[in-house]
Structures are given as C-alpha cells and as structure tokens.
Amino acid sequence: MLVPETIVCVDCGGTCSRLSYEPDDGFAPGAVVAYRCRDCGDRWDLVIDDDDTV
C-alpha cells in the first residue's frame, strides 16, 4: 500500500511531510503514519485504511 509523502495541514494549510519510515513489506491497513507540518510544526498521526492509498 502506498501512502503520500506529504499531506495538507488541517490547521494552517501548509505542507506536512511524512515522518514514518515505510516498513520493508509496505504499509498495511491499520498502520499509523506520522506527519509534521513544515509551517506550523503540528504533528499528525493518521491511521491508514484502504481508501487512503495514492
């Protein structure tokens, strides 16, 4: 499962970069993926499901 390298910050609209390293066998549904906003510094921990793939 592919997850995005960046997402849009819900708080400020900036760009959030993925902090979590992709496991050797890839991300699976239910995985928690962390992102940090480049602009405001907020951290987002997202639970990935089948609808979140790129």
CHARMM internal coordinates of N, CA and C (Angstrom, degrees):
IC EDIT
DIST 1 N 1 CA 1.4402
DIST 1 CA 1 C 1.5242
ANGL 1 N 1 CA 1 C 108.26
DIST 1 C 2 N 1.3090
ANGL 1 CA 1 C 2 N 116.75
DIHE 1 N 1 CA 1 C 2 N 129.83
DIST 2 N 2 CA 1.4570
ANGL 1 C 2 N 2 CA 121.96
DIHE 1 CA 1 C 2 N 2 CA 177.87
DIST 2 CA 2 C 1.5207
ANGL 2 N 2 CA 2 C 109.85
DIHE 1 C 2 N 2 CA 2 C -95.08
DIST 2 C 3 N 1.3262
ANGL 2 CA 2 C 3 N 116.37
DIHE 2 N 2 CA 2 C 3 N 134.57
DIST 3 N 3 CA 1.4688
ANGL 2 C 3 N 3 CA 120.76
DIHE 2 CA 2 C 3 N 3 CA 174.47
DIST 3 CA 3 C 1.5180
ANGL 3 N 3 CA 3 C 107.46
DIHE 2 C 3 N 3 CA 3 C -120.00
DIST 3 C 4 N 1.3366
ANGL 3 CA 3 C 4 N 117.97
DIHE 3 N 3 CA 3 C 4 N 152.44
DIST 4 N 4 CA 1.4636
ANGL 3 C 4 N 4 CA 120.53
DIHE 3 CA 3 C 4 N 4 CA -175.48
DIST 4 CA 4 C 1.5241
ANGL 4 N 4 CA 4 C 113.01
DIHE 3 C 4 N 4 CA 4 C -67.46
DIST 4 C 5 N 1.3268
ANGL 4 CA 4 C 5 N 116.07
DIHE 4 N 4 CA 4 C 5 N 147.68
DIST 5 N 5 CA 1.4679
ANGL 4 C 5 N 5 CA 122.74
DIHE 4 CA 4 C 5 N 5 CA 175.30
DIST 5 CA 5 C 1.5243
ANGL 5 N 5 CA 5 C 110.47
DIHE 4 C 5 N 5 CA 5 C -72.99
DIST 5 C 6 N 1.3483
ANGL 5 CA 5 C 6 N 116.32
DIHE 5 N 5 CA 5 C 6 N -30.37
DIST 6 N 6 CA 1.4642
ANGL 5 C 6 N 6 CA 121.07
DIHE 5 CA 5 C 6 N 6 CA 179.55
DIST 6 CA 6 C 1.5236
ANGL 6 N 6 CA 6 C 109.64
DIHE 5 C 6 N 6 CA 6 C -134.28
DIST 6 C 7 N 1.3460
ANGL 6 CA 6 C 7 N 114.47
DIHE 6 N 6 CA 6 C 7 N 154.23
DIST 7 N 7 CA 1.4580
ANGL 6 C 7 N 7 CA 122.29
DIHE 6 CA 6 C 7 N 7 CA 173.29
DIST 7 CA 7 C 1.5191
ANGL 7 N 7 CA 7 C 107.25
DIHE 6 C 7 N 7 CA 7 C -136.73
DIST 7 C 8 N 1.3272
ANGL 7 CA 7 C 8 N 117.62
DIHE 7 N 7 CA 7 C 8 N 169.24
DIST 8 N 8 CA 1.4616
ANGL 7 C 8 N 8 CA 122.65
DIHE 7 CA 7 C 8 N 8 CA 177.42
DIST 8 CA 8 C 1.5281
ANGL 8 N 8 CA 8 C 108.43
DIHE 7 C 8 N 8 CA 8 C -90.56
DIST 8 C 9 N 1.3302
ANGL 8 CA 8 C 9 N 116.78
DIHE 8 N 8 CA 8 C 9 N 132.02
DIST 9 N 9 CA 1.4598
ANGL 8 C 9 N 9 CA 122.30
DIHE 8 CA 8 C 9 N 9 CA 178.72
DIST 9 CA 9 C 1.5252
ANGL 9 N 9 CA 9 C 109.89
DIHE 8 C 9 N 9 CA 9 C -68.01
DIST 9 C 10 N 1.3138
ANGL 9 CA 9 C 10 N 116.29
DIHE 9 N 9 CA 9 C 10 N 129.60
DIST 10 N 10 CA 1.4588
ANGL 9 C 10 N 10 CA 121.47
DIHE 9 CA 9 C 10 N 10 CA -180.00
DIST 10 CA 10 C 1.5277
ANGL 10 N 10 CA 10 C 110.70
DIHE 9 C 10 N 10 CA 10 C -69.36
DIST 10 C 11 N 1.3308
ANGL 10 CA 10 C 11 N 117.49
DIHE 10 N 10 CA 10 C 11 N -32.40
DIST 11 N 11 CA 1.4668
ANGL 10 C 11 N 11 CA 120.87
DIHE 10 CA 10 C 11 N 11 CA -176.45
DIST 11 CA 11 C 1.5211
ANGL 11 N 11 CA 11 C 113.66
DIHE 10 C 11 N 11 CA 11 C -77.82
DIST 11 C 12 N 1.3471
ANGL 11 CA 11 C 12 N 117.67
DIHE 11 N 11 CA 11 C 12 N -47.53
DIST 12 N 12 CA 1.4658
ANGL 11 C 12 N 12 CA 118.99
DIHE 11 CA 11 C 12 N 12 CA -172.28
DIST 12 CA 12 C 1.5273
ANGL 12 N 12 CA 12 C 114.51
DIHE 11 C 12 N 12 CA 12 C -118.44
DIST 12 C 13 N 1.3263
ANGL 12 CA 12 C 13 N 117.92
DIHE 12 N 12 CA 12 C 13 N -9.53
DIST 13 N 13 CA 1.4569
ANGL 12 C 13 N 13 CA 120.87
DIHE 12 CA 12 C 13 N 13 CA -179.34
DIST 13 CA 13 C 1.5219
ANGL 13 N 13 CA 13 C 113.43
DIHE 12 C 13 N 13 CA 13 C 83.89
DIST 13 C 14 N 1.3389
ANGL 13 CA 13 C 14 N 116.88
DIHE 13 N 13 CA 13 C 14 N 4.12
DIST 14 N 14 CA 1.4607
ANGL 13 C 14 N 14 CA 121.41
DIHE 13 CA 13 C 14 N 14 CA 179.15
DIST 14 CA 14 C 1.5204
ANGL 14 N 14 CA 14 C 111.12
DIHE 13 C 14 N 14 CA 14 C -76.09
DIST 14 C 15 N 1.3190
ANGL 14 CA 14 C 15 N 115.43
DIHE 14 N 14 CA 14 C 15 N -173.39
DIST 15 N 15 CA 1.4538
ANGL 14 C 15 N 15 CA 121.76
DIHE 14 CA 14 C 15 N 15 CA -179.83
DIST 15 CA 15 C 1.5211
ANGL 15 N 15 CA 15 C 110.13
DIHE 14 C 15 N 15 CA 15 C -99.95
DIST 15 C 16 N 1.3283
ANGL 15 CA 15 C 16 N 115.98
DIHE 15 N 15 CA 15 C 16 N 128.32
DIST 16 N 16 CA 1.4598
ANGL 15 C 16 N 16 CA 122.39
DIHE 15 CA 15 C 16 N 16 CA 175.91
DIST 16 CA 16 C 1.5219
ANGL 16 N 16 CA 16 C 108.55
DIHE 15 C 16 N 16 CA 16 C -103.00
DIST 16 C 17 N 1.3255
ANGL 16 CA 16 C 17 N 116.43
DIHE 16 N 16 CA 16 C 17 N 131.07
DIST 17 N 17 CA 1.4619
ANGL 16 C 17 N 17 CA 122.01
DIHE 16 CA 16 C 17 N 17 CA 177.86
DIST 17 CA 17 C 1.5194
ANGL 17 N 17 CA 17 C 109.94
DIHE 16 C 17 N 17 CA 17 C -100.14
DIST 17 C 18 N 1.3130
ANGL 17 CA 17 C 18 N 115.28
DIHE 17 N 17 CA 17 C 18 N 145.61
DIST 18 N 18 CA 1.4621
ANGL 17 C 18 N 18 CA 120.29
DIHE 17 CA 17 C 18 N 18 CA -179.91
DIST 18 CA 18 C 1.5220
ANGL 18 N 18 CA 18 C 110.56
DIHE 17 C 18 N 18 CA 18 C -69.74
DIST 18 C 19 N 1.3312
ANGL 18 CA 18 C 19 N 116.63
DIHE 18 N 18 CA 18 C 19 N 131.92
DIST 19 N 19 CA 1.4601
ANGL 18 C 19 N 19 CA 122.98
DIHE 18 CA 18 C 19 N 19 CA 176.28
DIST 19 CA 19 C 1.5206
ANGL 19 N 19 CA 19 C 111.25
DIHE 18 C 19 N 19 CA 19 C -95.15
DIST 19 C 20 N 1.3120
ANGL 19 CA 19 C 20 N 117.02
DIHE 19 N 19 CA 19 C 20 N -32.03
DIST 20 N 20 CA 1.4620
ANGL 19 C 20 N 20 CA 122.53
DIHE 19 CA 19 C 20 N 20 CA -175.02
DIST 20 CA 20 C 1.5249
ANGL 20 N 20 CA 20 C 110.80
DIHE 19 C 20 N 20 CA 20 C -73.13
DIST 20 C 21 N 1.3247
ANGL 20 CA 20 C 21 N 114.75
DIHE 20 N 20 CA 20 C 21 N 135.08
DIST 21 N 21 CA 1.4584
ANGL 20 C 21 N 21 CA 120.07
DIHE 20 CA 20 C 21 N 21 CA 173.91
DIST 21 CA 21 C 1.5225
ANGL 21 N 21 CA 21 C 108.95
DIHE 20 C 21 N 21 CA 21 C -79.62
DIST 21 C 22 N 1.3211
ANGL 21 CA 21 C 22 N 115.98
DIHE 21 N 21 CA 21 C 22 N 143.41
DIST 22 N 22 CA 1.4571
ANGL 21 C 22 N 22 CA 119.70
DIHE 21 CA 21 C 22 N 22 CA 178.06
DIST 22 CA 22 C 1.5229
ANGL 22 N 22 CA 22 C 109.54
DIHE 21 C 22 N 22 CA 22 C -73.86
DIST 22 C 23 N 1.3321
ANGL 22 CA 22 C 23 N 117.97
DIHE 22 N 22 CA 22 C 23 N 128.43
DIST 23 N 23 CA 1.4646
ANGL 22 C 23 N 23 CA 120.57
DIHE 22 CA 22 C 23 N 23 CA 177.28
DIST 23 CA 23 C 1.5316
ANGL 23 N 23 CA 23 C 110.64
DIHE 22 C 23 N 23 CA 23 C -61.84
DIST 23 C 24 N 1.3362
ANGL 23 CA 23 C 24 N 116.35
DIHE 23 N 23 CA 23 C 24 N 157.56
DIST 24 N 24 CA 1.4656
ANGL 23 C 24 N 24 CA 120.98
DIHE 23 CA 23 C 24 N 24 CA -179.72
DIST 24 CA 24 C 1.5310
ANGL 24 N 24 CA 24 C 111.97
DIHE 23 C 24 N 24 CA 24 C -55.95
DIST 24 C 25 N 1.3185
ANGL 24 CA 24 C 25 N 116.51
DIHE 24 N 24 CA 24 C 25 N -35.22
DIST 25 N 25 CA 1.4595
ANGL 24 C 25 N 25 CA 119.98
DIHE 24 CA 24 C 25 N 25 CA -179.75
DIST 25 CA 25 C 1.5260
ANGL 25 N 25 CA 25 C 112.78
DIHE 24 C 25 N 25 CA 25 C -95.41
DIST 25 C 26 N 1.3380
ANGL 25 CA 25 C 26 N 117.01
DIHE 25 N 25 CA 25 C 26 N 12.79
DIST 26 N 26 CA 1.4597
ANGL 25 C 26 N 26 CA 122.25
DIHE 25 CA 25 C 26 N 26 CA 177.52
DIST 26 CA 26 C 1.5211
ANGL 26 N 26 CA 26 C 112.17
DIHE 25 C 26 N 26 CA 26 C 82.18
DIST 26 C 27 N 1.3248
ANGL 26 CA 26 C 27 N 115.13
DIHE 26 N 26 CA 26 C 27 N 170.16
DIST 27 N 27 CA 1.4528
ANGL 26 C 27 N 27 CA 121.17
DIHE 26 CA 26 C 27 N 27 CA 177.63
DIST 27 CA 27 C 1.5240
ANGL 27 N 27 CA 27 C 109.46
DIHE 26 C 27 N 27 CA 27 C -77.52
DIST 27 C 28 N 1.3146
ANGL 27 CA 27 C 28 N 115.33
DIHE 27 N 27 CA 27 C 28 N 144.36
DIST 28 N 28 CA 1.4623
ANGL 27 C 28 N 28 CA 121.44
DIHE 27 CA 27 C 28 N 28 CA 178.01
DIST 28 CA 28 C 1.5256
ANGL 28 N 28 CA 28 C 108.48
DIHE 27 C 28 N 28 CA 28 C -119.34
DIST 28 C 29 N 1.3319
ANGL 28 CA 28 C 29 N 117.29
DIHE 28 N 28 CA 28 C 29 N 155.91
DIST 29 N 29 CA 1.4647
ANGL 28 C 29 N 29 CA 118.99
DIHE 28 CA 28 C 29 N 29 CA 175.40
DIST 29 CA 29 C 1.5320
ANGL 29 N 29 CA 29 C 110.09
DIHE 28 C 29 N 29 CA 29 C -52.80
DIST 29 C 30 N 1.3226
ANGL 29 CA 29 C 30 N 115.56
DIHE 29 N 29 CA 29 C 30 N 137.03
DIST 30 N 30 CA 1.4570
ANGL 29 C 30 N 30 CA 121.27
DIHE 29 CA 29 C 30 N 30 CA -178.01
DIST 30 CA 30 C 1.5146
ANGL 30 N 30 CA 30 C 113.34
DIHE 29 C 30 N 30 CA 30 C 96.39
DIST 30 C 31 N 1.3295
ANGL 30 CA 30 C 31 N 117.52
DIHE 30 N 30 CA 30 C 31 N -9.94
DIST 31 N 31 CA 1.4668
ANGL 30 C 31 N 31 CA 121.15
DIHE 30 CA 30 C 31 N 31 CA 179.14
DIST 31 CA 31 C 1.5239
ANGL 31 N 31 CA 31 C 109.79
DIHE 30 C 31 N 31 CA 31 C -69.04
DIST 31 C 32 N 1.3289
ANGL 31 CA 31 C 32 N 115.86
DIHE 31 N 31 CA 31 C 32 N 144.82
DIST 32 N 32 CA 1.4571
ANGL 31 C 32 N 32 CA 121.55
DIHE 31 CA 31 C 32 N 32 CA 175.48
DIST 32 CA 32 C 1.5256
ANGL 32 N 32 CA 32 C 107.53
DIHE 31 C 32 N 32 CA 32 C -98.79
DIST 32 C 33 N 1.3376
ANGL 32 CA 32 C 33 N 116.43
DIHE 32 N 32 CA 32 C 33 N 125.27
DIST 33 N 33 CA 1.4629
ANGL 32 C 33 N 33 CA 122.53
DIHE 32 CA 32 C 33 N 33 CA -178.45
DIST 33 CA 33 C 1.5211
ANGL 33 N 33 CA 33 C 108.54
DIHE 32 C 33 N 33 CA 33 C -119.30
DIST 33 C 34 N 1.3340
ANGL 33 CA 33 C 34 N 116.38
DIHE 33 N 33 CA 33 C 34 N 126.82
DIST 34 N 34 CA 1.4666
ANGL 33 C 34 N 34 CA 121.63
DIHE 33 CA 33 C 34 N 34 CA -176.86
DIST 34 CA 34 C 1.5238
ANGL 34 N 34 CA 34 C 110.57
DIHE 33 C 34 N 34 CA 34 C -97.47
DIST 34 C 35 N 1.3374
ANGL 34 CA 34 C 35 N 114.93
DIHE 34 N 34 CA 34 C 35 N 141.29
DIST 35 N 35 CA 1.4597
ANGL 34 C 35 N 35 CA 123.05
DIHE 34 CA 34 C 35 N 35 CA 176.66
DIST 35 CA 35 C 1.5246
ANGL 35 N 35 CA 35 C 108.60
DIHE 34 C 35 N 35 CA 35 C -130.96
DIST 35 C 36 N 1.3465
ANGL 35 CA 35 C 36 N 117.44
DIHE 35 N 35 CA 35 C 36 N 151.52
DIST 36 N 36 CA 1.4690
ANGL 35 C 36 N 36 CA 122.55
DIHE 35 CA 35 C 36 N 36 CA 175.31
DIST 36 CA 36 C 1.5193
ANGL 36 N 36 CA 36 C 108.36
DIHE 35 C 36 N 36 CA 36 C -128.76
DIST 36 C 37 N 1.3393
ANGL 36 CA 36 C 37 N 116.48
DIHE 36 N 36 CA 36 C 37 N 133.35
DIST 37 N 37 CA 1.4576
ANGL 36 C 37 N 37 CA 121.87
DIHE 36 CA 36 C 37 N 37 CA 179.80
DIST 37 CA 37 C 1.5248
ANGL 37 N 37 CA 37 C 110.13
DIHE 36 C 37 N 37 CA 37 C -76.37
DIST 37 C 38 N 1.3161
ANGL 37 CA 37 C 38 N 115.72
DIHE 37 N 37 CA 37 C 38 N 132.10
DIST 38 N 38 CA 1.4721
ANGL 37 C 38 N 38 CA 121.77
DIHE 37 CA 37 C 38 N 38 CA 178.69
DIST 38 CA 38 C 1.5233
ANGL 38 N 38 CA 38 C 111.80
DIHE 37 C 38 N 38 CA 38 C -70.59
DIST 38 C 39 N 1.3384
ANGL 38 CA 38 C 39 N 116.81
DIHE 38 N 38 CA 38 C 39 N -26.38
DIST 39 N 39 CA 1.4635
ANGL 38 C 39 N 39 CA 120.71
DIHE 38 CA 38 C 39 N 39 CA -174.41
DIST 39 CA 39 C 1.5263
ANGL 39 N 39 CA 39 C 113.03
DIHE 38 C 39 N 39 CA 39 C -91.84
DIST 39 C 40 N 1.3355
ANGL 39 CA 39 C 40 N 117.72
DIHE 39 N 39 CA 39 C 40 N -53.50
DIST 40 N 40 CA 1.4663
ANGL 39 C 40 N 40 CA 120.01
DIHE 39 CA 39 C 40 N 40 CA -174.59
DIST 40 CA 40 C 1.5235
ANGL 40 N 40 CA 40 C 113.39
DIHE 39 C 40 N 40 CA 40 C -102.82
DIST 40 C 41 N 1.3369
ANGL 40 CA 40 C 41 N 117.71
DIHE 40 N 40 CA 40 C 41 N -11.41
DIST 41 N 41 CA 1.4617
ANGL 40 C 41 N 41 CA 121.18
DIHE 40 CA 40 C 41 N 41 CA 177.13
DIST 41 CA 41 C 1.5185
ANGL 41 N 41 CA 41 C 114.82
DIHE 40 C 41 N 41 CA 41 C 83.50
DIST 41 C 42 N 1.3291
ANGL 41 CA 41 C 42 N 118.57
DIHE 41 N 41 CA 41 C 42 N 0.11
DIST 42 N 42 CA 1.4607
ANGL 41 C 42 N 42 CA 120.37
DIHE 41 CA 41 C 42 N 42 CA 178.99
DIST 42 CA 42 C 1.5188
ANGL 42 N 42 CA 42 C 110.52
DIHE 41 C 42 N 42 CA 42 C -63.85
DIST 42 C 43 N 1.3310
ANGL 42 CA 42 C 43 N 115.12
DIHE 42 N 42 CA 42 C 43 N 147.83
DIST 43 N 43 CA 1.4636
ANGL 42 C 43 N 43 CA 121.32
DIHE 42 CA 42 C 43 N 43 CA 176.45
DIST 43 CA 43 C 1.5205
ANGL 43 N 43 CA 43 C 108.43
DIHE 42 C 43 N 43 CA 43 C -109.11
DIST 43 C 44 N 1.3201
ANGL 43 CA 43 C 44 N 115.17
DIHE 43 N 43 CA 43 C 44 N 137.92
DIST 44 N 44 CA 1.4555
ANGL 43 C 44 N 44 CA 122.13
DIHE 43 CA 43 C 44 N 44 CA 178.32
DIST 44 CA 44 C 1.5220
ANGL 44 N 44 CA 44 C 108.98
DIHE 43 C 44 N 44 CA 44 C -123.64
DIST 44 C 45 N 1.3299
ANGL 44 CA 44 C 45 N 116.84
DIHE 44 N 44 CA 44 C 45 N 125.46
DIST 45 N 45 CA 1.4596
ANGL 44 C 45 N 45 CA 123.07
DIHE 44 CA 44 C 45 N 45 CA 175.20
DIST 45 CA 45 C 1.5200
ANGL 45 N 45 CA 45 C 107.05
DIHE 44 C 45 N 45 CA 45 C -108.31
DIST 45 C 46 N 1.3216
ANGL 45 CA 45 C 46 N 116.25
DIHE 45 N 45 CA 45 C 46 N 112.47
DIST 46 N 46 CA 1.4604
ANGL 45 C 46 N 46 CA 121.73
DIHE 45 CA 45 C 46 N 46 CA -175.48
DIST 46 CA 46 C 1.5175
ANGL 46 N 46 CA 46 C 111.06
DIHE 45 C 46 N 46 CA 46 C -110.35
DIST 46 C 47 N 1.3242
ANGL 46 CA 46 C 47 N 116.37
DIHE 46 N 46 CA 46 C 47 N 137.52
DIST 47 N 47 CA 1.4555
ANGL 46 C 47 N 47 CA 121.83
DIHE 46 CA 46 C 47 N 47 CA 173.94
DIST 47 CA 47 C 1.5187
ANGL 47 N 47 CA 47 C 106.58
DIHE 46 C 47 N 47 CA 47 C -90.81
DIST 47 C 48 N 1.3139
ANGL 47 CA 47 C 48 N 116.49
DIHE 47 N 47 CA 47 C 48 N 122.83
DIST 48 N 48 CA 1.4610
ANGL 47 C 48 N 48 CA 122.94
DIHE 47 CA 47 C 48 N 48 CA -175.32
DIST 48 CA 48 C 1.5245
ANGL 48 N 48 CA 48 C 109.83
DIHE 47 C 48 N 48 CA 48 C -87.91
DIST 48 C 49 N 1.3329
ANGL 48 CA 48 C 49 N 116.27
DIHE 48 N 48 CA 48 C 49 N 133.64
DIST 49 N 49 CA 1.4582
ANGL 48 C 49 N 49 CA 119.98
DIHE 48 CA 48 C 49 N 49 CA 172.20
DIST 49 CA 49 C 1.5363
ANGL 49 N 49 CA 49 C 109.01
DIHE 48 C 49 N 49 CA 49 C -127.21
DIST 49 C 50 N 1.3091
ANGL 49 CA 49 C 50 N 116.83
DIHE 49 N 49 CA 49 C 50 N -179.38
DIST 50 N 50 CA 1.4696
ANGL 49 C 50 N 50 CA 120.73
DIHE 49 CA 49 C 50 N 50 CA -175.05
DIST 50 CA 50 C 1.5237
ANGL 50 N 50 CA 50 C 113.21
DIHE 49 C 50 N 50 CA 50 C -59.37
DIST 50 C 51 N 1.3230
ANGL 50 CA 50 C 51 N 118.75
DIHE 50 N 50 CA 50 C 51 N -28.10
DIST 51 N 51 CA 1.4587
ANGL 50 C 51 N 51 CA 121.89
DIHE 50 CA 50 C 51 N 51 CA -178.87
DIST 51 CA 51 C 1.5306
ANGL 51 N 51 CA 51 C 113.10
DIHE 50 C 51 N 51 CA 51 C -78.96
DIST 51 C 52 N 1.3396
ANGL 51 CA 51 C 52 N 118.63
DIHE 51 N 51 CA 51 C 52 N -8.31
DIST 52 N 52 CA 1.4680
ANGL 51 C 52 N 52 CA 122.62
DIHE 51 CA 51 C 52 N 52 CA -175.90
DIST 52 CA 52 C 1.5100
ANGL 52 N 52 CA 52 C 113.94
DIHE 51 C 52 N 52 CA 52 C -93.58
DIST 52 C 53 N 1.3000
ANGL 52 CA 52 C 53 N 119.10
DIHE 52 N 52 CA 52 C 53 N 2.24
DIST 53 N 53 CA 1.4540
ANGL 52 C 53 N 53 CA 120.39
DIHE 52 CA 52 C 53 N 53 CA -176.81
DIST 53 CA 53 C 1.5241
ANGL 53 N 53 CA 53 C 111.23
DIHE 52 C 53 N 53 CA 53 C -71.48
DIST 53 C 54 N 1.3191
ANGL 53 CA 53 C 54 N 115.26
DIHE 53 N 53 CA 53 C 54 N 155.75
DIST 54 N 54 CA 1.4616
ANGL 53 C 54 N 54 CA 121.81
DIHE 53 CA 53 C 54 N 54 CA 179.66
DIST 54 CA 54 C 1.5089
ANGL 54 N 54 CA 54 C 109.09
DIHE 53 C 54 N 54 CA 54 C -78.62
END
COOR INIT
IC SEED 1 N 1 CA 1 C
IC BUILD
